[in-house]
Amino acid sequence: MLGEWFDATSSLMAFCKKSQADKRDVLIFQHTLVRLVSLLNATVLMELAAGSGLDKPETRAFELELIDAEGIDRESLMTINQTHDKVELIFQWIQQLIVESQCHQIFSVAPPVLSRSFQE
């Protein structure tokens, strides 16, 4: 699962290579994507640890490193903290980010090629 997310993230980064969009918008997309995927990975690992009964996720969560968590706005972090379906929420945010970025022409590939990132 984590390998598939890496592949999808890597593909999305590559799809921006020849983007005609403003470079700042491309960088904002890329940085947001990496932050969310990092958060998604950590959240999945915490849920797996909680399911094993070996660790207390509320204390272990602070031991995992995230990529620039401060780059995620406070309201979003509070929302994640308050919801029971953390993984599903973050995954939905990633999908919304991709769709919004496609509308802003961040990607330099045809939509059928872009759709492969959703399949991973």
C-alpha positions in Angstrom: 0.0 0.0 0.0 2.7 2.5 0.9 4.6 1.6 -2.2 1.6 2.3 -4.3 1.2 5.7 -2.7 4.8 6.4 -3.4 4.3 5.5 -7.1 1.2 7.7 -7.4 3.0 10.6 -5.7 6.0 10.2 -7.9 3.9 10.0 -11.1 2.0 13.2 -10.0 5.3 15.0 -9.5 6.5 13.9 -13.0 3.2 15.0 -14.6 4.0 18.6 -13.5 7.3 18.6 -15.2 6.2 20.5 -18.4 3.3 22.3 -16.8 2.3 25.7 -18.4 0.8 26.8 -15.0 2.5 29.4 -12.8 5.6 27.8 -11.2 4.4 28.9 -7.8 1.1 27.1 -8.2 2.9 24.0 -9.3 5.2 24.2 -6.2 2.2 24.7 -3.9 0.5 21.6 -5.4 3.7 19.5 -5.0 4.4 20.6 -1.4 0.8 20.1 -0.4 0.7 16.6 -1.9 3.9 15.5 -0.2 2.7 16.9 3.2 -0.6 15.1 2.8 0.9 11.8 1.7 3.3 12.0 4.6 0.4 12.6 7.0 -1.5 9.7 5.4 1.4 7.3 5.9 1.8 8.3 9.5 -2.0 8.0 10.1 -2.2 4.5 8.6 0.8 3.4 10.7 -0.8 4.7 13.8 -4.1 3.0 13.1 -2.2 -0.3 12.5 -0.3 0.1 15.8 -3.6 0.9 17.6 -5.2 -2.2 16.1 -2.4 -4.4 17.3 -2.9 -3.4 20.9 0.8 -3.0 21.4 1.0 0.7 21.5 -1.0 3.7 22.6 -1.5 5.7 19.4 -2.0 9.0 21.2 1.5 8.9 22.6 3.3 7.1 19.7 1.9 9.5 17.1 4.4 12.1 18.2 7.3 9.8 17.6 6.6 9.6 13.8 8.3 12.2 11.6 6.1 14.1 9.2 7.3 16.1 6.2 6.6 19.8 7.1 3.4 19.3 9.1 3.5 23.0 10.0 2.7 23.6 6.3 -0.8 22.1 6.8 -3.2 24.7 8.2 -4.2 24.5 11.8 -7.9 24.1 11.0 -7.2 21.0 8.9 -5.0 19.5 11.6 -7.7 20.0 14.1 -10.3 18.4 11.8 -8.1 15.3 11.4 -7.6 15.1 15.2 -11.4 15.3 15.8 -12.5 12.8 13.2 -12.7 9.0 13.6 -12.1 8.3 9.9 -8.7 10.0 9.6 -7.3 7.9 6.8 -10.4 8.3 4.7 -10.5 12.1 5.2 -6.8 12.6 4.3 -7.2 10.3 1.2 -10.2 12.4 0.1 -8.2 15.6 0.5 -5.5 14.2 -1.7 -8.1 13.3 -4.4 -9.7 16.7 -4.2 -6.2 18.3 -4.5 -5.6 16.4 -7.7 -8.9 17.3 -9.2 -8.6 21.0 -8.3 -5.0 21.0 -9.7 -6.2 19.4 -12.9 -8.7 22.3 -13.3 -5.9 24.8 -12.9 -3.8 22.9 -15.5 -1.0 22.0 -13.1 -0.4 18.7 -15.0 1.1 18.4 -18.4 -0.4 15.0 -19.3 -3.8 14.0 -20.8 -6.6 13.2 -18.4 -6.5 9.5 -19.2 -2.9 9.3 -18.1 -3.6 11.4 -15.0 -6.4 9.0 -14.0 -3.8 6.3 -13.4 -2.8 8.2 -10.2 -6.3 7.4 -8.9 -5.9 3.8 -9.7 -2.8 3.6 -7.5 
